[in-house]
Amino acid sequence: MKVRPKTPSQTLFHVTDRKFVDDILAHGLLPGWGDWGFGIYFFDNIVSARAYAAGNGWDHSLEDPVITAVKTSEAIQGTPDPGWPDPEKYLSIWYVPRKEEQADTYWKRGKIQVVE
C-alpha cells in the first residue's frame, strides 16, 4: 500500500449511525477495520459522505446515517489498488491509523460536530 504524506489541517467528514452521535460528541471516535487497516475513516468532501450515507454504508448496516465533521492534520489518504472494483470511489477516503490495542481508546482532536 502506498500512502501519501500527511496534509495541513483540513475538515473531514465521518459517517456514522445516529445512535452513536451522543457518545462521539462527548468522547470522540473509536477506530475500526477498513480498506487500509485499523483506524478512523473519513471523506474529504461532503458529496462523497452524502453518497455513502445514502447507501447506508459499505455494508448497508447504517440504520439512520449522520454525517459529522472534524478538522485534523492527522489523517492520511490511502492509494486504492487499481485492481479493486471502482477504485476511483476510494480517492476521497482518508483515515487516521490506529493500533488494534487502541480499539477502546477514543480519538478526539478538536471539536466534532454534526453536519447532517
Backbone torsions as a table, in degrees:
resi	resn	phi	psi	omega
1	MET	NA	128.9	174.2
2	LYS	-91.7	139.4	179.9
3	VAL	-124.5	131.6	177.4
4	ARG	-78.7	156.3	-179.1
5	PRO	-66.0	159.0	176.9
6	LYS	-61.2	156.2	-177.5
7	THR	-117.7	168.7	173.3
8	PRO	-61.7	165.5	-179.1
9	SER	-54.8	132.9	179.7
10	GLN	-142.9	157.9	176.2
11	THR	-84.5	126.4	179.4
12	LEU	-123.2	157.7	-173.1
13	PHE	-118.7	129.1	-179.8
14	HIS	-115.2	129.5	179.0
15	VAL	-100.9	132.6	-178.8
16	THR	-144.4	179.7	176.3
17	ASP	-91.9	143.2	-177.5
18	ARG	-52.8	-33.3	-177.4
19	LYS	-64.5	-15.0	179.7
20	PHE	-100.6	-6.4	-171.5
21	VAL	-61.3	-47.0	-178.2
22	ASP	-59.5	-42.2	179.1
23	ASP	-65.3	-41.4	179.1
24	ILE	-63.4	-45.1	-179.4
25	LEU	-65.4	-35.5	-179.1
26	ALA	-79.1	-38.5	-170.3
27	HIS	-120.5	-29.4	-177.1
28	GLY	121.0	-167.9	-176.1
29	LEU	-102.3	143.9	174.6
30	LEU	-101.6	142.6	-179.2
31	PRO	-76.7	164.7	176.0
32	GLY	-156.9	177.6	-179.1
33	TRP	-81.6	141.9	176.8
34	GLY	-147.5	-171.3	-175.2
35	ASP	-62.4	-25.3	-179.1
36	TRP	-111.3	18.7	177.3
37	GLY	112.5	-162.3	-176.0
38	PHE	-84.8	126.7	-179.3
39	GLY	174.4	-164.2	178.8
40	ILE	-115.9	125.1	-171.2
41	TYR	-105.1	143.4	-176.5
42	PHE	-139.5	165.4	168.7
43	PHE	-110.1	149.0	180.0
44	ASP	-92.0	3.1	177.3
45	ASN	-150.7	151.4	-176.0
46	ILE	-68.6	-30.6	-178.7
47	VAL	-63.2	-46.6	178.4
48	SER	-65.7	-39.3	177.9
49	ALA	-62.7	-41.5	178.4
50	ARG	-63.7	-41.6	180.0
51	ALA	-63.8	-42.1	177.7
52	TYR	-62.9	-44.6	179.2
53	ALA	-64.2	-40.2	-179.4
54	ALA	-63.0	-29.7	177.6
55	GLY	-89.4	5.6	-179.4
56	ASN	60.8	34.2	176.8
57	GLY	88.3	171.3	-176.6
58	TRP	-65.0	-29.8	-179.7
59	ASP	-107.5	10.1	177.6
60	HIS	61.5	28.8	-176.4
61	SER	-97.9	-8.1	179.4
62	LEU	-73.4	121.0	-178.0
63	GLU	-81.9	-39.2	-177.4
64	ASP	-143.7	79.5	-173.4
65	PRO	-63.0	141.5	177.0
66	VAL	-132.2	142.0	177.3
67	ILE	-104.7	127.1	175.3
68	THR	-112.7	162.2	179.1
69	ALA	-132.3	145.8	176.6
70	VAL	-147.7	145.8	176.9
71	LYS	-100.7	125.9	-177.1
72	THR	-152.1	155.9	172.1
73	SER	-113.4	3.9	-176.5
74	GLU	-84.3	-17.5	-175.0
75	ALA	-77.0	148.0	175.0
76	ILE	-124.8	157.9	179.8
77	GLN	-104.8	123.4	176.2
78	GLY	-80.4	157.4	177.2
79	THR	-101.6	120.3	-179.2
80	PRO	-66.7	147.5	175.3
81	ASP	-71.3	127.7	-179.1
82	PRO	-60.8	-18.4	178.6
83	GLY	-81.7	-10.7	178.2
84	TRP	-68.2	148.3	172.7
85	PRO	-64.7	132.7	178.2
86	ASP	52.8	54.8	-177.1
87	PRO	-60.2	-24.3	179.8
88	GLU	-63.8	-23.1	178.8
89	LYS	-68.2	-17.2	-177.8
90	TYR	-92.1	-5.8	-174.4
91	LEU	-66.5	-21.2	-179.0
92	SER	-97.3	6.5	-177.4
93	ILE	-95.9	130.7	177.0
94	TRP	-124.1	160.5	177.5
95	TYR	-152.1	157.4	173.3
96	VAL	-106.8	108.7	-178.9
97	PRO	-64.6	140.7	175.8
98	ARG	-134.2	165.6	176.9
99	LYS	-97.2	150.0	-179.3
100	GLU	-55.9	-33.2	179.4
101	GLU	-70.1	-5.9	176.0
102	GLN	-99.1	16.7	-175.9
103	ALA	-57.3	-32.6	-179.0
104	ASP	-104.1	14.2	-179.4
105	THR	-103.2	119.7	179.7
106	TYR	-69.2	145.2	174.5
107	TRP	-114.5	122.1	177.9
108	LYS	-146.0	115.4	178.2
109	ARG	-123.6	105.9	-178.3
110	GLY	77.8	-167.4	-175.2
111	LYS	-85.9	126.4	172.9
112	ILE	-96.1	130.3	180.0
113	GLN	-132.4	152.6	176.8
114	VAL	-80.1	129.5	178.6
115	VAL	-97.8	-48.3	-179.8
116	GLU	-146.4	NA	NA
